């Protein structure tokens, strides 16, 4: 089996998902710093990407359907190839699983930026309370 490489490979998608989870963990622990405005810009960009990727859902359903190419051996072989390209199989991670991992990575990255924003809001509230107390 030849390992798949490139942007849609299983390894690439897994690396992106892992990076998003690390970003989320760093943000939740306060180990990731970005300005409040930067976090808001990232959240907006990530939401647009999430909307765009989720907008492909109907197309992804369509490519999962069996390609009707007749009963000839060539037609059946091509139909299986199309299905493996969409869903994964020998030598390929599959487009649909890769897109699912992308959705997860984008959701995790957005959650991380929202955690950063919450940290800012908590610090701002805490600082405001401290000033009122003095």
ZASE-6690 format. One record per residue: residue in three letters; x, y, z of N, C-alpha, C in turn; residue number from 1. Coordinates in pm, 1 decimal. Layout:
N
{r=ala | nx=X | ny=Y | nz=Z | cax=X | cay=Y | caz=Z | cx=X | cy=Y | cz=Z | k=NUM} $
...
***
This chain:
134
{r=unk | nx=84.6 | ny=-118.2 | nz=0.0 | cax=0.0 | cay=0.0 | caz=0.0 | cx=88.9 | cy=124.3 | cz=0.0 | k=1} $
{r=unk | nx=59.5 | ny=218.2 | nz=-85.6 | cax=135.2 | cay=342.4 | caz=-95.6 | cx=73.8 | cy=443.9 | cz=-0.9 | k=2} $
{r=unk | nx=157.2 | ny=503.5 | nz=88.5 | cax=99.8 | cay=604.1 | caz=178.8 | cx=53.4 | cy=726.3 | cz=100.5 | k=3} $
{r=unk | nx=-59.9 | ny=776.9 | nz=137.2 | cax=-114.3 | cay=894.8 | caz=71.2 | cx=-53.1 | cy=1019.7 | cz=133.3 | k=4} $
{r=unk | nx=-11.3 | ny=1112.6 | nz=49.4 | cax=45.2 | cay=1237.8 | caz=96.1 | cx=-32.7 | cy=1350.3 | cz=31.8 | k=5} $
{r=unk | nx=-14.2 | ny=1467.3 | nz=83.9 | cax=-81.3 | cay=1583.2 | caz=27.5 | cx=-184.0 | cy=1638.3 | cz=124.0 | k=6} $
{r=unk | nx=-246.4 | ny=1745.9 | nz=82.8 | cax=-334.6 | cay=1820.8 | caz=170.9 | cx=-455.2 | cy=1739.7 | cz=216.9 | k=7} $
{r=unk | nx=-507.4 | ny=1649.0 | nz=134.6 | cax=-625.3 | cay=1571.4 | caz=172.0 | cx=-590.1 | cy=1434.2 | cz=226.4 | k=8} $
{r=unk | nx=-463.0 | ny=1407.3 | nz=250.6 | cax=-424.1 | cay=1275.5 | caz=301.0 | cx=-470.2 | cy=1258.7 | cz=445.2 | k=9} $
{r=unk | nx=-481.2 | ny=1134.1 | nz=485.4 | cax=-521.1 | cay=1103.7 | caz=622.4 | cx=-421.5 | cy=1163.9 | cz=720.9 | k=10} $
{r=unk | nx=-292.3 | ny=1155.6 | nz=689.1 | cax=-189.4 | cay=1210.9 | caz=777.7 | cx=-203.1 | cy=1362.0 | cz=790.3 | k=11} $
{r=unk | nx=-229.5 | ny=1430.3 | nz=679.6 | cax=-246.9 | cay=1576.0 | caz=684.0 | cx=-369.1 | cy=1615.6 | cz=765.6 | k=12} $
{r=unk | nx=-478.3 | ny=1543.9 | nz=743.7 | cax=-600.3 | cay=1574.5 | caz=817.6 | cx=-582.2 | cy=1546.7 | cz=966.6 | k=13} $
{r=unk | nx=-514.7 | ny=1437.1 | nz=999.2 | cax=-491.1 | cay=1404.4 | caz=1139.8 | cx=-399.5 | cy=1507.8 | cz=1204.3 | k=14} $
{r=unk | nx=-297.9 | ny=1552.6 | nz=1131.8 | cax=-207.3 | cay=1655.6 | caz=1184.5 | cx=-283.2 | cy=1785.1 | cz=1211.5 | k=15} $
{r=unk | nx=-374.6 | ny=1821.2 | nz=1122.0 | cax=-453.2 | cay=1942.8 | caz=1142.0 | cx=-544.6 | cy=1928.1 | cz=1264.0 | k=16} $
{r=unk | nx=-607.8 | ny=1812.6 | nz=1277.8 | cax=-695.0 | cay=1788.2 | caz=1392.6 | cx=-614.9 | cy=1791.6 | cz=1522.5 | k=17} $
{r=unk | nx=-498.3 | ny=1727.7 | nz=1523.3 | cax=-412.9 | cay=1727.0 | caz=1642.4 | cx=-367.8 | cy=1868.0 | cz=1678.4 | k=18} $
{r=unk | nx=-331.6 | ny=1947.7 | nz=1578.8 | cax=-289.0 | cay=2085.7 | caz=1603.9 | cx=-402.4 | cy=2168.6 | cz=1663.1 | k=19} $
{r=unk | nx=-522.1 | ny=2149.5 | nz=1613.3 | cax=-637.5 | cay=2223.2 | caz=1666.2 | cx=-663.7 | cy=2183.7 | cz=1810.9 | k=20} $
{r=unk | nx=-648.6 | ny=2055.4 | nz=1843.6 | cax=-668.6 | cay=2009.9 | caz=1982.0 | cx=-560.3 | cy=2068.7 | cz=2073.0 | k=21} $
{r=unk | nx=-436.4 | ny=2076.1 | nz=2025.4 | cax=-328.3 | cay=2136.3 | caz=2104.2 | cx=-353.7 | cy=2285.0 | cz=2126.4 | k=22} $
{r=unk | nx=-401.9 | ny=2352.3 | nz=2023.4 | cax=-436.2 | cay=2493.3 | caz=2034.7 | cx=-546.1 | cy=2512.2 | cz=2137.8 | k=23} $
{r=unk | nx=-645.5 | ny=2425.9 | nz=2134.8 | cax=-756.0 | cay=2432.6 | caz=2229.8 | cx=-707.2 | cy=2411.3 | cz=2372.5 | k=24} $
{r=unk | nx=-620.4 | ny=2312.6 | nz=2391.6 | cax=-566.8 | cay=2285.6 | caz=2525.6 | cx=-484.2 | cy=2404.2 | cz=2575.0 | k=25} $
{r=unk | nx=-402.5 | ny=2461.3 | nz=2488.4 | cax=-320.3 | cay=2576.7 | caz=2526.9 | cx=-407.6 | cy=2696.7 | cz=2561.0 | k=26} $
{r=unk | nx=-512.3 | ny=2718.3 | nz=2482.5 | cax=-601.7 | cay=2831.0 | caz=2507.7 | cx=-677.1 | cy=2812.4 | cz=2638.7 | k=27} $
{r=unk | nx=-724.5 | ny=2691.3 | nz=2664.7 | cax=-800.7 | cay=2664.3 | caz=2786.5 | cx=-715.4 | cy=2681.7 | cz=2910.9 | k=28} $
{r=unk | nx=-586.1 | ny=2652.0 | nz=2899.5 | cax=-496.9 | cay=2662.5 | caz=3015.8 | cx=-437.2 | cy=2802.1 | cz=3029.5 | k=29} $
{r=unk | nx=-468.7 | ny=2891.1 | nz=2935.7 | cax=-412.8 | cay=3025.5 | caz=2940.9 | cx=-272.5 | cy=3031.5 | cz=2882.0 | k=30} $
{r=unk | nx=-227.9 | ny=2924.4 | nz=2819.8 | cax=-93.8 | cay=2918.6 | caz=2764.3 | cx=-83.3 | cy=2974.4 | cz=2624.5 | k=31} $
{r=unk | nx=-189.9 | ny=3028.8 | nz=2572.5 | cax=-191.2 | cay=3083.5 | caz=2437.4 | cx=-239.6 | cy=3226.8 | cz=2446.5 | k=32} $
{r=unk | nx=-163.2 | ny=3317.6 | nz=2394.3 | cax=-198.4 | cay=3459.0 | caz=2402.5 | cx=-220.3 | cy=3517.4 | cz=2263.1 | k=33} $
{r=unk | nx=-327.2 | ny=3590.9 | nz=2250.6 | cax=-358.1 | cay=3666.6 | caz=2130.0 | cx=-444.5 | cy=3783.1 | cz=2176.3 | k=34} $
{r=unk | nx=-440.2 | ny=3892.5 | nz=2105.5 | cax=-521.5 | cay=4006.6 | caz=2146.0 | cx=-669.4 | cy=3972.5 | cz=2134.9 | k=35} $
{r=unk | nx=-750.6 | ny=4049.0 | nz=2208.8 | cax=-895.1 | cay=4028.3 | caz=2203.4 | cx=-946.2 | cy=4045.6 | cz=2060.6 | k=36} $
{r=unk | nx=-896.6 | ny=4148.2 | nz=1992.9 | cax=-937.8 | cay=4173.6 | caz=1854.8 | cx=-890.3 | cy=4061.8 | cz=1762.8 | k=37} $
{r=unk | nx=-769.6 | ny=4011.4 | nz=1787.8 | cax=-717.0 | cay=3900.2 | caz=1708.5 | cx=-802.0 | cy=3775.5 | cz=1725.2 | k=38} $
{r=unk | nx=-841.5 | ny=3747.0 | nz=1850.2 | cax=-926.1 | cay=3630.2 | caz=1876.5 | cx=-1060.2 | cy=3644.7 | cz=1805.2 | k=39} $
{r=unk | nx=-1117.7 | ny=3764.9 | nz=1810.4 | cax=-1245.5 | cay=3787.6 | caz=1742.7 | cx=-1232.1 | cy=3770.3 | cz=1591.2 | k=40} $
{r=unk | nx=-1120.4 | ny=3817.8 | nz=1534.3 | cax=-1097.5 | cay=3802.6 | caz=1390.1 | cx=-1081.6 | cy=3654.7 | cz=1353.8 | k=41} $
{r=unk | nx=-1006.3 | ny=3580.4 | nz=1437.1 | cax=-991.0 | cay=3436.9 | caz=1412.4 | cx=-1125.7 | cy=3366.0 | cz=1419.2 | k=42} $
{r=unk | nx=-1206.3 | ny=3399.6 | nz=1518.6 | cax=-1337.5 | cay=3336.4 | caz=1533.5 | cx=-1423.5 | cy=3362.8 | cz=1410.2 | k=43} $
{r=unk | nx=-1422.9 | ny=3486.0 | nz=1361.5 | cax=-1501.0 | cay=3519.8 | caz=1241.3 | cx=-1451.8 | cy=3441.1 | cz=1120.1 | k=44} $
{r=unk | nx=-1320.4 | ny=3433.8 | nz=1102.5 | cax=-1264.1 | cay=3360.7 | caz=988.9 | cx=-1294.8 | cy=3211.5 | cz=999.8 | k=45} $
{r=unk | nx=-1279.8 | ny=3158.0 | nz=1120.6 | cax=-1308.4 | cay=3015.4 | caz=1140.3 | cx=-1455.8 | cy=2985.4 | cz=1116.2 | k=46} $
{r=unk | nx=-1545.0 | ny=3074.1 | nz=1160.3 | cax=-1687.7 | cay=3051.5 | caz=1138.7 | cx=-1720.3 | cy=3052.5 | cz=989.5 | k=47} $
{r=unk | nx=-1657.7 | ny=3143.0 | nz=914.5 | cax=-1679.8 | cay=3144.8 | caz=769.3 | cx=-1631.9 | cy=3014.0 | cz=707.2 | k=48} $
{r=unk | nx=-1514.5 | ny=2965.8 | nz=749.8 | cax=-1462.8 | cay=2838.7 | caz=697.2 | cx=-1555.8 | cy=2723.1 | cz=734.1 | k=49} $
{r=unk | nx=-1605.1 | ny=2722.5 | nz=858.3 | cax=-1698.4 | cay=2618.2 | caz=903.0 | cx=-1824.4 | cy=2620.8 | cz=817.0 | k=50} $
{r=unk | nx=-1878.3 | ny=2739.8 | nz=795.3 | cax=-1999.1 | cay=2752.5 | caz=712.2 | cx=-1973.2 | cy=2703.4 | cz=569.8 | k=51} $
{r=unk | nx=-1857.5 | ny=2739.9 | nz=513.7 | cax=-1823.7 | cay=2697.6 | caz=377.5 | cx=-1811.3 | cy=2545.5 | cz=368.0 | k=52} $
{r=unk | nx=-1742.3 | ny=2485.8 | nz=464.8 | cax=-1722.6 | cay=2340.5 | caz=461.9 | cx=-1855.6 | cy=2268.5 | cz=483.8 | k=53} $
{r=unk | nx=-1935.5 | ny=2316.1 | nz=576.2 | cax=-2065.5 | cay=2253.2 | caz=600.0 | cx=-2158.5 | cy=2273.3 | cz=480.2 | k=54} $
{r=unk | nx=-2133.8 | ny=2376.7 | nz=402.7 | cax=-2211.9 | cay=2400.3 | caz=282.0 | cx=-2188.2 | cy=2294.9 | cz=174.3 | k=55} $
{r=unk | nx=-2084.2 | ny=2214.5 | nz=192.4 | cax=-2055.1 | cay=2107.3 | caz=96.8 | cx=-2126.5 | cy=1977.7 | cz=131.1 | k=56} $
{r=unk | nx=-2202.6 | ny=1974.5 | nz=239.3 | cax=-2263.2 | cay=1849.7 | caz=286.8 | cx=-2348.3 | cy=1779.7 | cz=181.0 | k=57} $
{r=unk | nx=-2429.9 | ny=1855.0 | nz=106.7 | cax=-2513.3 | cay=1791.9 | caz=3.6 | cx=-2427.1 | cy=1732.4 | cz=-108.1 | k=58} $
{r=unk | nx=-2321.8 | ny=1803.9 | nz=-145.5 | cax=-2230.5 | cay=1752.0 | caz=-247.0 | cx=-2162.5 | cy=1624.4 | cz=-197.0 | k=59} $
{r=unk | nx=-2126.0 | ny=1621.6 | nz=-69.3 | cax=-2061.5 | cay=1502.7 | caz=-13.3 | cx=-2157.2 | cy=1384.3 | cz=-11.7 | k=60} $
{r=unk | nx=-2284.5 | ny=1410.3 | nz=14.8 | cax=-2383.4 | cay=1301.8 | caz=7.3 | cx=-2393.1 | cy=1247.2 | cz=-134.6 | k=61} $
{r=unk | nx=-2388.1 | ny=1337.6 | nz=-230.3 | cax=-2399.8 | cay=1296.6 | caz=-370.3 | cx=-2281.3 | cy=1210.5 | cz=-414.4 | k=62} $
{r=unk | nx=-2160.3 | ny=1247.0 | nz=-374.7 | cax=-2044.7 | cay=1168.5 | caz=-420.5 | cx=-2035.3 | cy=1032.9 | cz=-351.0 | k=63} $
{r=unk | nx=-2114.2 | ny=1014.8 | nz=-245.5 | cax=-2115.2 | cay=885.1 | caz=-177.9 | cx=-2207.6 | cy=784.7 | cz=-246.9 | k=64} $
{r=unk | nx=-2287.1 | ny=832.3 | nz=-341.3 | cax=-2378.4 | cay=744.0 | caz=-413.3 | cx=-2300.1 | cy=660.2 | cz=-514.7 | k=65} $
{r=unk | nx=-2348.9 | ny=541.7 | nz=-538.7 | cax=-2285.0 | cay=454.6 | caz=-636.9 | cx=-2289.6 | cy=518.9 | cz=-775.2 | k=66} $
{r=unk | nx=-2176.4 | ny=517.1 | nz=-842.1 | cax=-2170.4 | cay=567.1 | caz=-978.7 | cx=-2227.0 | cy=458.8 | cz=-1070.3 | k=67} $
{r=unk | nx=-2328.8 | ny=491.9 | nz=-1144.1 | cax=-2394.3 | cay=393.5 | caz=-1230.7 | cx=-2326.8 | cy=395.4 | cz=-1368.2 | k=68} $
{r=unk | nx=-2236.2 | ny=301.0 | nz=-1383.9 | cax=-2159.4 | cay=294.1 | caz=-1508.2 | cx=-2180.1 | cy=161.7 | cz=-1581.2 | k=69} $
{r=unk | nx=-2288.6 | ny=96.4 | nz=-1550.1 | cax=-2320.2 | cay=-28.5 | caz=-1618.1 | cx=-2259.6 | cy=-149.3 | cz=-1549.2 | k=70} $
{r=unk | nx=-2271.6 | ny=-264.0 | nz=-1617.7 | cax=-2228.7 | cay=-390.5 | caz=-1557.6 | cx=-2098.3 | cy=-443.0 | cz=-1616.2 | k=71} $
{r=unk | nx=-2037.4 | ny=-369.7 | nz=-1707.7 | cax=-1910.2 | cay=-415.0 | caz=-1764.8 | cx=-1803.1 | cy=-414.2 | cz=-1655.4 | k=72} $
{r=unk | nx=-1701.8 | ny=-498.1 | nz=-1669.4 | cax=-1594.6 | cay=-498.8 | caz=-1570.1 | cx=-1529.7 | cy=-360.9 | cz=-1553.5 | k=73} $
{r=unk | nx=-1508.8 | ny=-288.6 | nz=-1663.2 | cax=-1449.0 | cay=-155.1 | caz=-1653.3 | cx=-1540.9 | cy=-58.6 | cz=-1578.5 | k=74} $
{r=unk | nx=-1668.6 | ny=-63.8 | nz=-1608.8 | cax=-1764.8 | cay=22.4 | caz=-1540.2 | cx=-1771.3 | cy=-7.3 | cz=-1391.4 | k=75} $
{r=unk | nx=-1771.1 | ny=-135.0 | nz=-1354.8 | cax=-1774.5 | cay=-172.3 | caz=-1213.9 | cx=-1645.8 | cy=-132.4 | cz=-1142.5 | k=76} $
{r=unk | nx=-1532.2 | ny=-148.1 | nz=-1210.0 | cax=-1404.0 | cay=-109.1 | caz=-1151.1 | cx=-1400.3 | cy=40.9 | cz=-1126.1 | k=77} $
{r=unk | nx=-1443.8 | ny=118.7 | nz=-1223.1 | cax=-1445.1 | cay=263.8 | caz=-1208.0 | cx=-1542.7 | cy=307.1 | cz=-1099.2 | k=78} $
{r=unk | nx=-1656.2 | ny=240.3 | nz=-1089.8 | cax=-1754.3 | cay=270.6 | caz=-985.7 | cx=-1694.8 | cy=245.4 | cz=-846.6 | k=79} $
{r=unk | nx=-1623.8 | ny=131.2 | nz=-830.0 | cax=-1558.1 | cay=102.5 | caz=-701.7 | cx=-1451.1 | cy=206.8 | cz=-670.6 | k=80} $
{r=unk | nx=-1374.7 | ny=244.7 | nz=-773.0 | cax=-1271.0 | cay=345.9 | caz=-755.3 | cx=-1332.5 | cy=478.0 | cz=-707.7 | k=81} $
{r=unk | nx=-1440.7 | ny=519.6 | nz=-769.8 | cax=-1508.5 | cay=643.8 | caz=-729.3 | cx=-1554.2 | cy=635.6 | cz=-583.9 | k=82} $
{r=unk | nx=-1610.0 | ny=520.6 | nz=-546.2 | cax=-1657.0 | cay=501.7 | caz=-409.4 | cx=-1541.4 | cy=506.4 | cz=-310.0 | k=83} $
{r=unk | nx=-1429.3 | ny=442.4 | nz=-343.5 | cax=-1312.9 | cay=443.9 | caz=-254.5 | cx=-1253.9 | cy=583.9 | cz=-243.2 | k=84} $
{r=unk | nx=-1256.9 | ny=659.0 | nz=-352.2 | cax=-1207.5 | cay=796.1 | caz=-348.1 | cx=-1293.7 | cy=879.6 | cz=-253.4 | k=85} $
{r=unk | nx=-1422.8 | ny=857.2 | nz=-256.8 | cax=-1514.2 | cay=932.7 | caz=-171.3 | cx=-1506.9 | cy=888.0 | cz=-25.6 | k=86} $
{r=unk | nx=-1509.3 | ny=756.4 | nz=-2.2 | cax=-1525.1 | cay=704.8 | caz=134.0 | cx=-1399.3 | cy=645.0 | cz=195.5 | k=87} $
{r=unk | nx=-1298.0 | ny=625.0 | nz=114.2 | cax=-1175.9 | cay=561.9 | caz=163.4 | cx=-1172.4 | cy=416.8 | cz=120.8 | k=88} $
{r=unk | nx=-1054.3 | ny=365.6 | nz=112.5 | cax=-1035.6 | cay=227.0 | caz=72.1 | cx=-888.6 | cy=199.6 | cz=57.8 | k=89} $
{r=unk | nx=-855.1 | ny=101.9 | nz=-20.5 | cax=-715.6 | cay=63.5 | caz=-38.7 | cx=-635.4 | cy=182.6 | cz=-91.9 | k=90} $
{r=unk | nx=-544.0 | ny=231.2 | nz=-10.9 | cax=-454.6 | cay=337.4 | caz=-55.4 | cx=-507.9 | cy=478.4 | cz=-46.4 | k=91} $
{r=unk | nx=-626.4 | ny=497.9 | nz=6.5 | cax=-679.4 | cay=633.7 | caz=17.1 | cx=-758.7 | cy=650.8 | cz=146.7 | k=92} $
{r=unk | nx=-746.7 | ny=768.3 | nz=203.6 | cax=-822.2 | cay=799.9 | caz=325.4 | cx=-967.5 | cy=829.6 | cz=292.2 | k=93} $
{r=unk | nx=-992.0 | ny=878.2 | nz=172.6 | cax=-1127.7 | cay=913.7 | caz=132.7 | cx=-1156.2 | cy=1060.6 | cz=156.5 | k=94} $
{r=unk | nx=-1222.6 | ny=1120.6 | nz=61.4 | cax=-1254.9 | cay=1262.4 | caz=69.5 | cx=-1352.8 | cy=1292.2 | cz=183.2 | k=95} $
{r=unk | nx=-1455.6 | ny=1211.8 | nz=197.8 | cax=-1556.9 | cay=1237.0 | caz=300.8 | cx=-1495.5 | cy=1229.2 | cz=441.7 | k=96} $
{r=unk | nx=-1419.1 | ny=1124.5 | nz=475.5 | cax=-1355.8 | cay=1123.2 | caz=607.9 | cx=-1258.9 | cy=1240.6 | cz=627.9 | k=97} $
{r=unk | nx=-1188.5 | ny=1279.5 | nz=520.9 | cax=-1096.3 | cay=1392.4 | caz=532.1 | cx=-1172.1 | cy=1521.5 | cz=562.3 | k=98} $
{r=unk | nx=-1284.0 | ny=1541.8 | nz=494.9 | cax=-1366.4 | cay=1661.3 | caz=519.8 | cx=-1423.5 | cy=1656.4 | cz=661.4 | k=99} $
{r=unk | nx=-1462.2 | ny=1539.6 | nz=708.6 | cax=-1511.6 | cay=1526.5 | caz=846.1 | cx=-1403.3 | cy=1565.8 | cz=945.9 | k=100} $
{r=unk | nx=-1279.5 | ny=1525.2 | nz=920.6 | cax=-1170.0 | cay=1564.6 | caz=1009.0 | cx=-1146.1 | cy=1714.7 | cz=1001.4 | k=101} $
{r=unk | nx=-1158.8 | ny=1771.5 | nz=883.1 | cax=-1144.5 | cay=1916.3 | caz=868.0 | cx=-1250.3 | cy=1989.0 | cz=949.9 | k=102} $
{r=unk | nx=-1374.0 | ny=1939.7 | nz=946.4 | cax=-1481.3 | cay=2000.2 | caz=1026.4 | cx=-1444.9 | cy=1998.0 | cz=1174.7 | k=103} $
{r=unk | nx=-1393.6 | ny=1884.9 | nz=1220.7 | cax=-1354.4 | cay=1871.7 | caz=1361.0 | cx=-1242.6 | cy=1969.1 | cz=1395.2 | k=104} $
{r=unk | nx=-1142.9 | ny=1977.8 | nz=1307.8 | cax=-1030.0 | cay=2068.4 | caz=1332.6 | cx=-1076.9 | cy=2213.9 | cz=1339.0 | k=105} $
{r=unk | nx=-1165.3 | ny=2252.7 | nz=1248.0 | cax=-1216.3 | cay=2390.1 | caz=1249.0 | cx=-1298.7 | cy=2417.7 | cz=1374.7 | k=106} $
{r=unk | nx=-1383.7 | ny=2322.6 | nz=1413.8 | cax=-1463.6 | cay=2338.9 | caz=1536.2 | cx=-1372.5 | cy=2351.3 | cz=1659.0 | k=107} $
{r=unk | nx=-1267.9 | ny=2267.5 | nz=1664.5 | cax=-1174.4 | cay=2272.0 | caz=1777.9 | cx=-1098.1 | cy=2404.1 | cz=1781.5 | k=108} $
{r=unk | nx=-1055.8 | ny=2452.0 | nz=1664.8 | cax=-982.9 | cay=2578.5 | caz=1659.2 | cx=-1072.9 | cy=2694.8 | cz=1701.0 | k=109} $
{r=unk | nx=-1197.4 | ny=2691.3 | nz=1657.6 | cax=-1291.2 | cay=2797.5 | caz=1697.8 | cx=-1314.6 | cy=2793.2 | cz=1848.7 | k=110} $
{r=unk | nx=-1331.8 | ny=2673.1 | nz=1903.6 | cax=-1349.8 | cay=2659.5 | caz=2048.8 | cx=-1228.0 | cy=2713.8 | cz=2124.1 | k=111} $
{r=unk | nx=-1110.1 | ny=2692.5 | nz=2068.6 | cax=-988.0 | cay=2743.8 | caz=2131.6 | cx=-988.2 | cy=2896.4 | cz=2134.7 | k=112} $
{r=unk | nx=-1025.4 | ny=2957.1 | nz=2023.1 | cax=-1028.8 | cay=3103.6 | caz=2018.7 | cx=-1138.5 | cy=3158.9 | cz=2109.9 | k=113} $
{r=unk | nx=-1249.1 | ny=3087.5 | nz=2120.0 | cax=-1354.9 | cay=3130.4 | caz=2212.3 | cx=-1306.2 | cy=3120.5 | cz=2356.6 | k=114} $
{r=unk | nx=-1223.6 | ny=3020.3 | nz=2387.3 | cax=-1165.9 | cay=3008.1 | caz=2521.7 | cx=-1071.7 | cy=3125.0 | cz=2549.8 | k=115} $
{r=unk | nx=-993.4 | ny=3163.8 | nz=2450.2 | cax=-904.9 | cay=3279.7 | caz=2466.2 | cx=-988.2 | cy=3404.0 | cz=2494.7 | k=116} $
{r=unk | nx=-1096.4 | ny=3420.5 | nz=2420.8 | cax=-1183.6 | cay=3536.6 | caz=2440.4 | cx=-1246.6 | cy=3534.7 | cz=2579.8 | k=117} $
{r=unk | nx=-1290.1 | ny=3417.4 | nz=2625.0 | cax=-1345.9 | cay=3406.3 | caz=2760.8 | cx=-1240.5 | cy=3442.1 | cz=2865.5 | k=118} $
{r=unk | nx=-1116.4 | ny=3398.6 | nz=2843.3 | cax=-1008.7 | cay=3433.7 | caz=2936.5 | cx=-991.3 | cy=3585.0 | cz=2944.9 | k=119} $
{r=unk | nx=-997.2 | ny=3652.7 | nz=2829.4 | cax=-988.8 | cay=3798.5 | caz=2829.4 | cx=-1104.2 | cy=3859.1 | cz=2908.1 | k=120} $
{r=unk | nx=-1224.6 | ny=3808.6 | nz=2884.7 | cax=-1341.3 | cay=3862.5 | caz=2953.3 | cx=-1332.2 | cy=3838.4 | cz=3103.0 | k=121} $
{r=unk | nx=-1282.1 | ny=3720.9 | nz=3143.6 | cax=-1265.8 | cay=3691.3 | caz=3286.3 | cx=-1162.2 | cy=3782.5 | cz=3349.8 | k=122} $
{r=unk | nx=-1051.5 | ny=3806.0 | nz=3279.8 | cax=-947.4 | cay=3894.6 | caz=3331.8 | cx=-999.7 | cy=4037.1 | cz=3339.4 | k=123} $
{r=unk | nx=-1071.2 | ny=4081.4 | nz=3234.4 | cax=-1128.2 | cay=4215.6 | caz=3234.6 | cx=-1226.1 | cy=4233.1 | cz=3351.0 | k=124} $
{r=unk | nx=-1311.8 | ny=4134.2 | nz=3374.2 | cax=-1408.7 | cay=4141.5 | caz=3484.1 | cx=-1337.3 | cy=4144.3 | cz=3618.8 | k=125} $
{r=unk | nx=-1236.6 | ny=4061.6 | nz=3631.2 | cax=-1159.5 | cay=4055.5 | caz=3755.5 | cx=-1088.9 | cy=4187.6 | cz=3781.3 | k=126} $
{r=unk | nx=-1027.4 | ny=4243.7 | nz=3677.1 | cax=-958.8 | cay=4372.5 | caz=3692.4 | cx=-1057.1 | cy=4483.7 | cz=3725.0 | k=127} $
{r=unk | nx=-1173.5 | ny=4482.0 | nz=3662.5 | cax=-1274.6 | cay=4584.2 | caz=3689.9 | cx=-1321.7 | cy=4573.5 | cz=3834.2 | k=128} $
{r=unk | nx=-1340.1 | ny=4453.4 | nz=3885.5 | cax=-1380.3 | cay=4433.3 | caz=4024.1 | cx=-1273.4 | cy=4482.1 | cz=4118.8 | k=129} $
{r=unk | nx=-1148.0 | ny=4458.9 | nz=4085.7 | cax=-1037.2 | cay=4501.9 | caz=4170.7 | cx=-1032.9 | cy=4654.1 | cz=4181.2 | k=130} $
{r=unk | nx=-1056.0 | ny=4721.6 | nz=4068.8 | cax=-1053.0 | cay=4867.3 | caz=4069.8 | cx=-1170.3 | cy=4923.3 | cz=4150.2 | k=131} $
{r=unk | nx=-1285.6 | ny=4860.6 | nz=4142.1 | cax=-1402.8 | cay=4907.4 | caz=4217.4 | cx=-1381.4 | cy=4888.4 | cz=4366.6 | k=132} $
{r=unk | nx=-1307.6 | ny=4786.1 | nz=4404.6 | cax=-1286.2 | cay=4756.4 | caz=4545.6 | cx=-1191.6 | cy=4856.9 | cz=4610.8 | k=133} $
{r=unk | nx=-1110.0 | ny=4924.0 | nz=4531.4 | cax=-1011.2 | cay=5018.1 | caz=4589.0 | cx=-1064.2 | cy=5154.6 | cz=4588.2 | k=134} $
***
